[in-house]
Amino acid sequence: MIRHLVLFRLADGSAAERAEQTAGMRDRLEALPALLSGVLSLRVGPDVVGGAEHWDVALCADFTDRDALQRYQVHPEHRAAVEWMASFVAARSIVDLELTDPGQDQPR
């Protein structure tokens, strides 16, 4: 299983604008699993604690394998969402983890 983590830093804007942008990200990205095979889960949400070192929004998605992640990356609806977000996302940070131990995704 591949866990795909993306952290987003939003450009400056009002709290209402940022909430609207985050909701739009959630709506667009969380619709993708219904269009693709191999997506086990996908969640998008805002940081709820805040702080200078915190990112604004996170995406956490699990895929059956690297091929499923690749299909997601190139899917036209994903590409359209990325293009839409480009106008207000100031930075992204991405990590893809391979989880090989069945209990690895469980809290300790």
N, C-alpha and C positions, 0 to 999 in steps of 0.2 A: 504494500500500500504506500502511496505517496501522499504526504501532507504538504499542501501548498499554502504558505503563509505570506500575506502581502500587507504591509503597513503603509498607510497613506498620510501624508501631511497636506492639509488643505491650504489653499491660498487665503490671504486675509479676506474677511468678509464679516457681515453681521452674524449673530447667533442664529437668526432665522434663516439666513442664506445657507449657512453651514449645515443646519438641520435638514433643510430641503435638499441640499446636495447629497448628504448621507442617505436620506430616504430614497433618493433617485438611484444611488449606487446599489442600495439593498434591492430595490425593485428590479433593476436590470440584471444584476449578477445572480441573485437568488432564483431567477427564472430559468437560468441556463441548464441546471440539472435535468429538467424535463425535456430538453432538446438533445441531450447527449447521453450515450451509454458510458458506463464506467465512472460516473460521478457518484460517490457514495454519500457525500454531504457537502453543503456549502452554506456558510453563514457570513454575513457582513454586519458590522455594528460599530457604533462610536465608542471611543474611550470614555469610561464612566468615572474615572478618578481624576484625570488631568494632571498637569505638571509640565515643567519646562522640557523634560526629557521624553515625555509621552508623545506618541503619534496620535493623530486625530481619529482615524478609522482603521479597522482591521478586517481582513478577509481570511477565513480559515476554511480550506476545502480539502476533502479527502478523495483520492482517485484510486481506482483499482490497481493501476500501474502507470508507467511513464507514457505509454501510448495514449491512455485516456487523458492524461494531462496535456499531451501534445494536441489531441483533437480539440480540447477545450481552448487552448491558446489560439488556434487558428480559426475557430468557428466564427462565421460572419457576425453573429450576434455579440460574441465576446469582443471582437475587433471594434464593432460599433460602440459598445459601452466604453471601451478604452479611449476611443476618439472623443466621445462625448465628455469623459472625465478630464481630458487633457486641458480643457479651458479653466479648470479650478483645482486640479491636483498639482501641488508645487513639488512634491517629491514622493518616491515610492522606495520601499525596501522589500526584497523578496528572498524567501528561503524555501527550498523544497527538501523535505526530509523523507528518507525511506524508512518506513517502520516495518521491521521484520519480525519483531516479537509481538505475538497477539496481545499481550498485556501492556505493551509499550505506550498505548494511548490512554491508559487508565491512570487516574490520580494515585499518587503514592501516599 
